[in-house]
Amino acid sequence: MEVGGTTKPSRDFWDDVLAICEETQRNCFRIMHLVDRTTLQFYTRLHRLQWPRLYSYAYCMQFRHSQLWLLYK
């Protein structure tokens, strides 16, 4: 399924994203290079149950200070 030309992330893809979050707590902006804005927007809107996992990692990484956090908080 595609939304705005972006393919829905697979479970394996999102697990990889979460793993990167865990590995980069001291480098919170690195994830922005992996997950583009459209993909994250699509994912957070349709998969609300999964969002708290990313939210908690993002908060721990002080991701709230990034541009991406401001768009989706």
N, C-alpha and C positions, 0 to 999 in steps of 0.2 A: 504494500500500500504506500502511495506517495502523497504527500501534502506539500504544496508549494515547491514541488520538484525535489523534495527531500524524502528519502526512503525511511520508513519507520525503523528505529534501531532494534536490533535483535537483543534477546536476553543476554547472549554472550557478550555483545558489544557493551551493553550497560554494565555488566559485571566487570568488564575491563575498565570502564570509566570509574566505577567505585573503587577498584583496586588502585588505580592511579591516584584517586583522592587520598586513600590511606597512605600511599607512599610519598605524597608530596605535601604533607602538612606544613612544611616550612617554605613551600613554594606554591602559594595558592593560585597563581596566575597560569601555571603550566596547563591546567585542565582546559583553559579557554582556547588553547591551540588544538585540542582534540575534538571538543564538542562545539559545533557552530551554533549560532544564535537560533536559527530556524529549527534545528534538530532539538535543542533543549526546550524551546517553546512548545513544539509539537508534543514532546514527551511529557512535559509537566502538565499539559492540559488533558491528555488522554490517559495518563497513568498516575493519577493522584496518589494511589496507595504506595507507589514506589518513591514518590517525591520526598517523604520524610527522611529516607535514608541519605539522599544526597544533601538535603537541608542540614542534617546533623553534621555531616562531614564538612560542608561549606562553612557552617557556623564555627566549628572547631578550627578551621583554617583561616578564620577571619575573612572569609570570602565575601562577606557583606560589604567590604570596602571596595570591591571591584565593580566595574561597570556592569558586568553580567549579573551580579547580585542585585544591583539597584533596579535592573530591568524586571527581575522575577521575584522580588521579595513580596 
